[in-house]
Amino acid sequence: MAGLASHILARMARSLSEAWQRVYRHPLYFLETFIDPARFRGTCYRAANWILLGSTTGRGKDDVHHQGVNRSIKQVLGYSLCPDFRRRLQEVAIG
């Protein structure tokens, strides 16, 4: 079936948002994921309209020394769950 991966990603995005709302009583406005381009191309994400946002620095989330690359550099992709996600995220950050 053509488009199966992007179809599954879209369904998962919807169900993730609903589940998050049930558990944490707060909606999700934007999703992000990381892809190791040395291993994957991210074709299914791009087909599902995820947007390439840039690349990581390769330091990892637990890096405290800020000394160069200690992890593989990943591509960061994002997916909007609502058209006004920027405004909504700003409201959360401010208020």
C-alpha positions as CSV (number, residue, x, y, z in Angstrom):
1,M,0.0,0.0,0.0
2,A,1.5,3.3,-1.1
3,G,1.8,5.9,1.6
4,L,1.3,3.5,4.5
5,A,4.2,4.9,6.6
6,S,3.0,8.6,6.3
7,H,-0.6,7.4,7.0
8,I,0.6,5.7,10.2
9,L,2.6,8.7,11.2
10,A,-0.4,11.0,10.8
11,R,-2.6,8.6,12.9
12,M,0.0,8.4,15.6
13,A,0.3,12.2,15.8
14,R,-3.4,12.5,16.3
15,S,-3.5,9.7,18.9
16,L,-0.4,11.0,20.7
17,S,-2.0,14.4,21.1
18,E,-5.2,12.9,22.5
19,A,-3.4,10.6,24.9
20,W,-1.2,13.4,26.1
21,Q,-4.2,15.6,26.8
22,R,-5.9,12.8,28.8
23,V,-2.8,12.1,30.9
24,Y,-1.3,15.6,31.4
25,R,-4.4,17.7,30.8
26,H,-2.5,19.9,28.4
27,P,-2.6,19.7,24.6
28,L,0.4,19.2,22.3
29,Y,0.9,21.8,19.6
30,F,4.1,20.6,17.9
31,L,6.0,17.4,17.6
32,E,9.7,16.8,16.9
33,T,11.8,13.8,16.1
34,F,15.5,13.1,15.4
35,I,16.9,11.1,12.5
36,D,20.4,9.8,12.2
37,P,21.1,10.6,8.5
38,A,24.0,8.1,8.5
39,R,21.4,5.3,9.0
40,F,18.1,6.7,7.7
41,R,16.8,9.2,5.2
42,G,13.5,10.1,6.9
43,T,11.5,9.5,3.8
44,C,8.3,8.6,5.6
45,Y,8.5,11.7,7.8
46,R,9.0,13.9,4.8
47,A,6.1,12.2,3.0
48,A,3.9,12.9,6.0
49,N,4.8,16.6,5.8
50,W,7.3,16.8,8.6
51,I,9.6,19.8,8.1
52,L,13.4,19.7,8.4
53,L,14.4,22.2,11.1
54,G,18.1,21.7,11.2
55,S,20.7,19.5,12.8
56,T,21.9,18.7,16.3
57,T,25.4,19.6,17.5
58,G,26.2,16.0,18.3
59,R,26.7,16.6,22.0
60,G,23.7,14.8,23.4
61,K,21.3,15.9,26.0
62,D,23.5,15.0,29.0
63,D,26.6,16.8,27.9
64,V,27.9,19.0,30.7
65,H,31.3,19.7,29.3
66,H,30.4,21.3,25.9
67,Q,33.4,19.8,24.3
68,G,32.7,18.9,20.8
69,V,30.9,15.9,19.2
70,N,30.3,12.9,21.4
71,R,27.2,11.6,19.6
72,S,26.2,11.3,16.0
73,I,24.8,14.4,14.5
74,K,21.0,14.0,13.9
75,Q,18.5,15.9,11.7
76,V,15.7,17.5,13.6
77,L,12.2,17.3,12.0
78,G,9.1,19.0,13.3
79,Y,5.3,18.6,12.7
80,S,2.7,21.2,13.6
81,L,-0.5,19.8,15.2
82,C,-2.4,23.1,14.9
83,P,-2.1,26.1,12.5
84,D,-1.3,28.7,15.2
85,F,1.2,26.6,17.1
86,R,3.7,29.4,17.3
87,R,1.3,31.7,19.1
88,R,0.2,28.9,21.5
89,L,3.8,28.0,22.4
90,Q,4.6,31.6,23.0
91,E,1.6,31.9,25.4
92,V,2.8,28.8,27.3
93,A,6.4,30.2,27.5
94,I,5.2,33.6,28.7
95,G,2.3,32.7,30.9
